[in-house]
Amino acid sequence: MLGSTHGTLTTHFRARVVACGEEPHAAVHSMTAAAAEGDLDVSGRPLHATVPDLDRFFRPESVAVIGASDTEGRPRTGITRQLVAWAERVGARLHPVHPTRESVFGRPCSPSVADLPEQVDLAVLLVGDPLPVIEELGQAKVKFAVAFASGFAETGEEGAAAQARLAAAVERSGLRLLGPNTNLNAFEAFRDDLGGPAIALITQSGHQGRPVYTLQELGVRLSHWAPTGNEADLETADFISYFSQRPEVGAIACYVEGLKDGRSFLLAADRAARAGVPVVAVKVGRTETGARTAASHTGKLTGADQVVDAAMRQFGVIRVDGLDELQDTAALLARARKPQADGVVVYSISGGTGAHFSDLATGAGLKLPTLSEEKQRELHEWIPGYLNVANPVDNGGHPVGDWRGRKIIDAILADPDVGVLICPITGPFPPMSDRLAQDLVDAAETTDKLVCVVWGSPVGTEDAYRTTLLGSSRVATFRTFGNCITAVKAYLDHHRFATSYRSPFDEAPRTPSPSFRKAQALMRPGHQLSEHAAKQLLRAYGIRVPREQLVTSAAAAVRAAGLVGFPVVMKASGARLAHKTELGLVKVGLTSASQVRDAYRELTDIARYEGIELDGVLVCQMIERGVEMMVGVTHDALFGPTVTVGLGGVLVEVLHDAAVRVPPFGEDQARAMLGELRGRALLEGVRGGPPVDVDALVEVVLRVQRMALELGDDLAELDINPLMVLGRGQGAVALDALAVCR
């Protein structure tokens, strides 16, 4: 089976102290060097993941077990016994530590950490409260520690406060901590008789990793298991960064309940993407119930799921829903070679099976090319002429029972447009199914192309499955249609992504632009800007707005209309005014001076009646033809500033048709956002309408992203709606804007 700049810099400083185990003065030096080398973006955030050296965690030379026991019937005894066996497997010297025991399992026991006979790489804490031990471990220069104790952030506010104290103690000590609320999964026995690239596993809940761990029984190699628990220190991102640099790791499988820090996760995913190592993840929190349950279990934010989903996709993390999908997809990605083509051919002994599978595969987005006339004639040399061989290929059954079966498989794999051959076998039908399985295995050994089999028998004890298919390292075997399709699509998508991946962090701005200095002067901390002021902010970043003037009298409004040019739009403008249309504070299509005078009086009367303070009335150029879009900035609890684009006007509230990205990102991702919209056809022109200026829309998205990066936490929210995208080559104009300063 196959914040402000100062606050952000301070946070980064603290992270480097913990990550590198440096003394504070050394960390300051590293911080200064990082800034000098351009390792920070325009808001002072790191641009590269810090990779912890975890070699001595997984392969320590010496281990201390704090609270070791050999008294039968006690939980600590079972754990101590497992650690003794693990230390022997990895060649580590194990030192029990207990204040009242002279020996544990025949090994001399030290009364305290200070009395250990040597400096140890790893300390395993079998104590209810790990906090008092941390300072001792720091003084003893221990590199890593594991805390199994529970009762921390997963239990509520008091537990979260206790975890914060633990994390602070770990930071002061200079060691790296796994846990608390973790388990023994890191010390499992891994088979050493399996070859090929391995899966490295990261889970926040131990049981959820069991399906991946048991892949070893099906011949799939597993190299590491990191059970991160509550992540008071070491987190999922640390292990992704580390595993992506390990030569034996072919794929990283993750079960994530909550992310400790969104930025760290993206930096780690970026490092994996640079290395070409696929990351497959189950991320809990798609629903409100799931998110609430996850928070109670790990004490962390789950984040808005749409943002999490977009961020993962943006950096190539393959998100799956089930543990069965996690194991099948990770196994395929770890072991399969790079695809030669993206065409998929479905080959079966039943026309119904082939048609059913092809329908599902096409619906999932797999490309099933029609085989050439020449290739079809070749296949009909061995397959009766009345059967369809265009794709799917139906052999009718009998050819698989003799020499013709292998000829058919080889002919399909020889097609240059074919990168994947999938053979669904819905159930065992000896001897045909046995011969077919063997032919597929033999053919897979002679090609670099991916050969997949779906073994549909619910029994799974058949020799063709257990011995022939699972015995092959070259055939990817699945038990369900859905898992096969999910894994194959992920395989093709990953390699397509990896081929063209360019790290957005390499292109992220390091220094503020001239626009930033202009924008700073317009910001009003703690206030919402008026539409006029918000548009001035957009102007500072080169985003086009209509010709307009802010006036405070009817006479001035008439003069402004003459300068702007009829017809005009008039709108009330005030710092706390968000939904003007609902209040009747927008007048459209005014074509004369008398209409402008009347509109001014009406707008100011309504505002006075509603108790709304205005800074004036806007007299604006009227722009009618185009597609209304919206572009905005919001802040996610995990990832910080995010940029959203979608259909504008009232449609954004009715259809919720929007796409989101986490800065930094490039033009390719901005265009990909538009491709995700259900209403993207409007941009291409519908019912005879002309296509609009997509390039200008993309440019606005990128300029808004620059605002998000440079203004950071100071810009709490930005909403450009509608952004009128005009005909091709005519640009885009922000007709209205809302901005909230923090």
N, C-alpha and C positions, 0 to 999 in steps of 0.2 A: 504494500500500500504506500502508494506514494503520498501715577502721583506726580508729583513734581520731579524735576530732574534731580534735585538734592535727595528726595526720598528714595527714588529708584536707585541712585548710586549707593545709598546706604544699604539698601536691601542686597544689592549685588555684592557689596563688600562683605556683608555677613555670610552670604552664600559661599564666597571664596574661602573664608576662614573655615567653614565647616567642611567644604568639599576637599580642600587641600591639606587640612590638618596643620595649617601654618600658625606660627605665633602672630599676634596682631600686627606687629611692625612689619613682618614679612608679607602679610596679606595686603597692607597698605602699599608696599612696594609693588606687589603683583597687580594691584588695582591700577596704580599709576602707569605701569608698563602696558597694561591692557588698553587703557585709554589712549596712550601714545601710539600704540600699534593699530589703532582703529578697530578694536574688538568690541566697541560699544556703538549702539545706534544713536540717532539724533536725540533720543530721550534718555540716554544713559543706560539702556538695557543691553545685556550681553548679546552678541551675535553668533556665538559658538557655544556648543554644549561642553560643559566640563565633564570629562570622562574619569570617574573614580577608578583607581587601580584596585580592582577587586580580586586579583589573582590570589592574594593571601587570605581572602575570605573563603573562596571555594577550594583552594589547595593550600591550607596553612601548614607550616612546619611544626607549630606547637599550638595546643588548645588548652584553655582552662575551663573547667566546668564548675561554676560557682553554685554551691548548694548541692553538690553531688551526693548520691545516696546509693547504697546497695541493700537496704532493708526491703525484703520482699513485701509486696502488697502496697507499696507507696508509689504514687504516680512518678515521683522524681527518679525512682529506681529504674523504671522502664525507659525513661528518657536517657538516663545516664548510660544504660546498657546499649541503647541505639547509638549514642555518641561514641562510645568505646569502639563499637564495630565500625562506625564510619571513619574514625580516626585511623584505624588499622588499614582500611581500604585505601585511604588517600596518603598514607605514610606519615601521619602527624603524631607527634608526641603529646599524650593527653595527661593533664595534671588535675586531679580532683582538688577542690577547695571546700573545706567545711571546718568550722571552728571547734568541733568536738570529736572528730573522727581522725584516727591515725592512718587508716587506709580505706580505700573503696575499690571493690573488685580486685583486691590484691595489689593495688597501686598506692604508693605513698601519698598521703593527703596533706596539703598545706592548710594551716589554720586561717590564712587570709591572703588576699591578693599580694600584699607586700612581701609575703614569705615565699612566693613562687620561686622555683630554682632557676628560672630563666625568663627573659622577656617573651611574652606570647603574642601570637598574631591574632588570635580569636578567643574571646571569652563568651561562654554561653551561660546566661543568668537564669538559674532555676530558683529564683526568689520571688516572693510576692510583690515586693517594692524594689525595683531596680535602681531608684534614684540615689540612695546612699552609696551604692557600689560604683556609680559612674565616676565620681571624683577619684576614687582609689585606682580605677582602671586608667584614668588619664595620667595620674602620677607614675604609674607603672609603664607608661608608653605603649599600652595595648592598642593595636590598630583597629580592631573591629569587635563589636559585641552584638549579641542577639538577646532580646528580651521577649520571653513568652508571656509575661504577665498581662492580664486583661484588667478591665476597670478604668480605662482611660477615655479617649474622646468618643468611643462608641457608646458610652453610657450616659452622655449628656454634658451639661455645663460644668459640673464639678470635675468630671473625668477629663474634660477638655482642658481645664485649668491645670490639672495634674500633668497632663501630657505636655502642656506648654512649659511647665517647670522642668520636666524631663528633657525636652528638646533644648532648653537653655543650658542645662547642665552638660549635655552632650556637646554642644557648641563650644563651651568653655574648655572641655576636656581635650578636644582635638581628635577623639576617636570617631568612628562611623558606626551608627547603630541601625540594626534591622529590627523593626517592631516599633512599639510593643504590640501585643495581641497578634503575634505571629505563631508559627508552629514548626514542626520538624521537617517540613518538605525539602528544605535546602540540604538535608543530610540523608536523603533517600539513597537507595542502592540503584545505580544506573548500569544497565548492561554494557559490558565492554567488548562484546563479541559482534556488535553490529557495525557495519561500515557506512560510508557515504556521509553527506552533510547531515547535520543534526538540527533538531528543534531545541531552542532555549525557551523555557517557560517562565512566565511572570504571572502570579496570581495574588489577589488580595484576600481571597477565601480559599483555603487549602482544598476543600472537597471539589471545588469547581475546576481544579487542575487535574483531577484523577483521570478523566477520559483521555487527555493528552498523554499523561504519564503511561497509561496502559497501552499506548501505541507500540511500545517496545515489544509487547507480546505478539504484535503483527509484523515485526521486523523493522520498525521505524526507530531510528536512533534518537535518544534524548540526551543532551549534554549537561544542562543546568536546570535548576528549579529555584526561583526566587520568590518566596512567600512574603510579600511586603507588609502585610498587616496594616497598622494604622499610619505608617510612614512618618513617624516623628522626625526621622532624619533621612535615611536612604529611601528613595521613592522609585516608582515605576520608571521614570525618566532616566535615573541613574543606571538602571539595569539594561534599558534599551540601548543607551550609549555604549555601555561596556560590551554587551553581547554583539552589537553590530561590528565590533572590531575583532571579534574572535574568529580565527580562520575556519574552525570546525562548524560554525553556526550557519546553517542554510536558511533558516527562518526563525522569527521570534513570535511566539504565541502568547497573548496577554488576556487575562480576565481582569477587567478594571471596574471597580465599583465607584470610585471617585478619584479625580485627579487632584493631587496636592497643589500643583502650580501649572497653569496652562502654558505659560511661556517655556518653562523647563521641558514640558512634554513635547512642544513643537521643536525645540532645539534638538532634542534627542531623536525625534522622528526625522528631522533634517539630516542628522548624522547618519542614520540608518539608510536614508534615501541616497545620500552621497556614496555610501558603501555598496549600494545595490542590494541590501539585505531586506527582504520583505517583512513587514510587521503586520500580523493579523490579530485583531482585537475584538473581544466581546466587551462592550461598554454598557453597563447597566444605567438605566435612567431614561429610556425612551418615553416612558409614561410617568404621570405624576406619582402613581403608587410605587413604581420601581425606583424613582428618584428618592422618595421619602424613605423607603426601606433601606436603600443603599446608605443614606446619610446616617440612619440609626445604627448601621452596622460598622461603619468606618469613621464616622464623625467628620466627613469632608463634604465639600460642595460637589454636586454633580454637574452644575452648569446647565445653561439652556441647551437642550439636546440638539436643536438645529445648528447651533454654533459648534458644538462638539463634533457633529457629523461633518459639517463643512470643513472644519479645521483638520480633521483626520484625512478627509479626501484630498485636501489641498496639499498635504505633505505625504501622500501615498500610503497612509495607514489603511489597511483593508478591514472594514468593519463588518462583522458577521453577527448574527443574532443568537445562534444556538451553540452549545458546546460540541455537538456533533459536527456542525459546520466548521468550528474552530479547529478541531482535530483533522478533519479531511482537507481543509484548505491549507493549513500550515504544513501538513505532510506533503501535499503536492508541490507547494512552492519551495519547500526545502530541497526536494529531490529532483524535480524535473529540470531538464536543460532548457536553455533559452529557445523560444519558439523560432522555427524557420519561416513560418507564415502564420497568418491569423485565421485562415480558413478552417472550418470544422466540418468533418464528414461523419455522418451517423451511419453505421453499418450494422445490420441485424439479419436474423433468420426469419423475421416476421414483418410483413408490411405494416401491420397495425402498430407494432412496437416502434418501428422506425418513424412512422408518421407522428405518433404520440410524443416521442422524445424530441423530434425535430420541432414540433409546435412549441413545446416548452422552452427549448433552447433558443429559438428565434425570438420568442417573447421576452426572454431575459437579455437579449442584445447580442447573442453570439452570431457570428457571420457564417452562414451555411451556403457556400458558393455552389452554383450549378456546375457540375463537371462538364468538361468540353465534350463535343460530339465524338472526337477521337478517343477520349478516355472511356466514354460510354460504349463505343464499339469494342474496345479492348475488353471491358468487363463482360460484355455479352458473349465473348468467346467461352466463358465458363458459367455464365448465368443465363437462364432461359430468356429469350427475347421479349416475352410478354411482361417481364418484371421491370419495375422502375429502378434505374441505376443512376439517375441524375443527381441525387442527394436529397433524401436518404437513399442508401443503397440496400435493396432487398434481394437477398440471394435465394429466397424460396426454401431454404433449409438444407436440401440434399447436398449441395456443393461443399458444405463444411465437413462432411463426413469422409472426404477423400482428398486427393492431391490438389483439387481445384481451390480449396479453402485458402491455402497459403498464397496461391497465385493472386487471388482477389485482394487479399490484404496488402501484399507487396505492391500491386498495381495502384491501389489507392494512395499508399504512402509515397509512391514515386511522383505523384502529381505535385508540381512546384507551388500550387496555390493552397495545398493542404498542409496545415501545421499540426492538426490534432485529429486523431481517429478515435471515435467513441463507439463502443460496441455494447449496447444494453442486452444483457442475457436475463430475461425476466424470470427464468427458473431453470433448474437442472433438467436436462433431457439427454441422459447418456444414450449412446456414446457420442452423439453430435456435440453436446456442450463440452465434453471433455476434450475432444479433438479441437474444437474452436478455441478453447482457453489455451491449449498448448501452442496452437499456431500463432495466436496473438502474442504470447510470451516470446516465442522464437523470433517473430518478426520484430518485436520491440528491441531485441538485442542487436539488431542489424541497422537500426536507424536512430538518428538524433531527434526524430519527431515524437511527440507525446502520444502514447497509446493508453486509452482509458477503458476500463470495463466496469459496468454496473452489474453486480451479481445480485439478482433480485430475490433469491431464495431466502425465506425467513429462517431457515434452519441453520445454514452457515457451517455445517459440518462436512460438506461434500469435499472430496479429495481435490476436485478441480479448483475449488475455492481455497481451501486451507493450505494445500501443498503447491499446486501449480501457480495460481495467481498471487497468493501472498508470499510465495517463495521467490517471486521476481522483484528485483529492485528497479526494474525499468517500466513495469506496468503499474499504473495507478488504478487501484481497485476501490470501488465505492459500493455501498449497499442501497442507496436511493438515487433516483433521478435528480431530485432537487439538490442534494449535496454535490453531485458530480457537476451539474451546471454551475452552481455557485463557485466551486473551486476552479473550474476551467476558465470561467469569466474573470475571476480574480487573477489567475495565472497570466492570461493574455493582457489584462489591464495593467498589471504590475510591470510587466516587461515593456509595454508601450510607454508607461509613465517613466520608468527608469531610463529608457533610451533618450528621452528628451528633457529629463529633469535638470533644471538649473536652480540652485539654491537662491531663494529670494533674499536670504540674509546677506549674500554677497553683494547684492545691488541695493541694500537698504541705505538710506541717507545717513551719513555720519555727522554732518554739520547742518545747522539751521539754514534755511533758504532766506533770501531777502523778504519773501512773502511773510515769513514767520514774524519778522520784526514789525511789519505793518500790522499784522493781525494782533500782536500783543497789545498794541495801543488801543485796539477796538474792544478788547475783552473787558467785561465787568464782572469780577468774581462774585459768585452767589446770585447772579441775576439772569433772567431770560432777556435776550436782546429783542428789540423791536424788529419788525420785518426790514425796515430801512437799514438798521445797524447790521443785521444778519447778512443782508445783501452786500454791504460794504466789506464784510468779512470774506464773502465769496469773491468779490472783486480783487481783494488782496492776493488771492491765490489764482487769479487769472480765469475765474469762472464767469462766463458772460451772463449779465442780467439785462433786463429791458431798459431802454431809455426812460428815466423817471426823475421826478423832482418831489421833494418833501415840502409841503406848503402849510401855512397856518392861517390863511384867509381865503375867502371865496374869490377875491380879485386875483390873488396870487395863483389860485388854481386855474383860472381862465388863462392867465399869461403862460403858465406852465404847459397847459394843453396845447397852446399855439406852438410852443417850442418843441414839445414831444411829437406833435402831429396827430391829428384826428384819424380814426377813432381812438379813444383812450379808455383806460380802466382806472377807476378811483377806489382806493382802499384806505380804511382807517389804519393807522400805524401806532402801536403802543407796546411797551415792554412786556406786559402781561397778557397780550392778545394773541391767542393761538387759533381759535376756530372762528374766523371772521365771517365766513359765508353763512353759517347757521344764525348769526346775529344780525344779518342784513347789512354787514359793514363792507360789502364789496358791490360796486356798480360797474357793469360791463357795457361796452359798446356805445359810449357817449360820443355824440357827433357834433355838438354845438356848444357855444359858450353858455347859453341858458341852461342846458342840461348839466353842464359842469357846475354852475352856481348852485342849482337845485340839489345836485348830488352832494356837494360839500356841506350844505346846510343840513341835509338829511343824515349824513354820516355823523356829523358832530352832535346832532340832536339825539341820535340813538346812543352814542357813546355816553353822553351826559345822563340820559335816562338810565342806562345800565350801570352807571357809576364807574365807567372805564376811563382811565387817564390816558390821553393820547399825547404823542410827541408831534403829531401833525397828520396830514392826509397825503397819501402818495398819489401822484398823477403819473400813470404809467403808459408806456407804449403798449398797444394791444397786439398780441401775437396769437393768431387763430389756428393756423395749419401746422399739424405735426402730431407726434405721438407723445402722450403724457406719460412720463416716467417719474420715479422717485429715487433719490440717492440719499443715504443718510449714514450717520455715525451713532452708535450706541456703545455702552460699556458692558461687557460681560464680566461676571464675577470671577471667572477663571482666566480668561484670555485678554482682558482689558479692552481697548478700543476695537470695534468691529465695523466693517463697512457693508452696507446693504444696498442692493439695487433691485427694483421691481417695477411693476406697472404702477402708474401714478394716478393722481386725481382720487376719485372715490373708489376706484377699482382696488387700490391697495388694501382698503378696509374690507371690501366685499370678497375679493378672491384670495387675498393673502399670498399672492404670487410674487415671491421675492427670493433672492439668493444672497448668501452672506459669505464673507471671507475675513480672515484675521490678517491684518498687516504684519509684516510687509508682504506684498505680492506684486507680480509683474503684469505686463499687458496680456500675457497668455491666460492668466487666471481671471483677469477682468473680462476678457471675451468669453471664457468658460462660464462665468456667472450668467451672462446673457443667454448662453445656450441652455442653461438649466430652467429658464422661465417657461412656463406653459404658454404664455402669450407672446413668445418670441417671434411668431409669425407676423405680428403687427409691425415689427421693425423691418421686415422684408417686403412689406406692402401686401395688402389683402383687398380683394374685390376691385382690382384695377388701380388701387392706390399706389403711389410711388414708394420705393424704399426710402428709409430715412438715414440720417448721417450717423451710422453706428460708430464710426471712428471718433466722432465728436463726443458721443456718449461714453465711450471707453476712456477718452481723455478726461472727462469730468470725474469718472470713477477714480482714476489715478490721482487727480488733483485733490479730491476729497480724502483719499488715503493719505496723501502727504499732510493734509491738515490734521488727520487723526494721529499720525506719527509725531508731528512736531508739537501740536498743542496738548497732546496726551490727556492726562486727567483734568486739565484746565477746561477742556471742552467736554462737558457732560453729555451733550446731545446735539445733533445736527440733523435737520430734516429739510431737504430740498424737494418740495412737492407742490405743484408739478414742475418737473424739468421738461420743457417742451423741446423734443428732438425734431428738428426740421428736416426737410428733404436733403438727400445726399449732397454733401459739399456745402451745406448752408449752416451747419453748426447746431448747437443746443443752447437754450436760454433758460435760466432759472427764474421762473415766474413768481415763485414765493419761497420763503425760507424761514426756518425757525432755528434758533441757536440758544442753548442754555449753557451758561458758564458755571463752573464749580468753584 
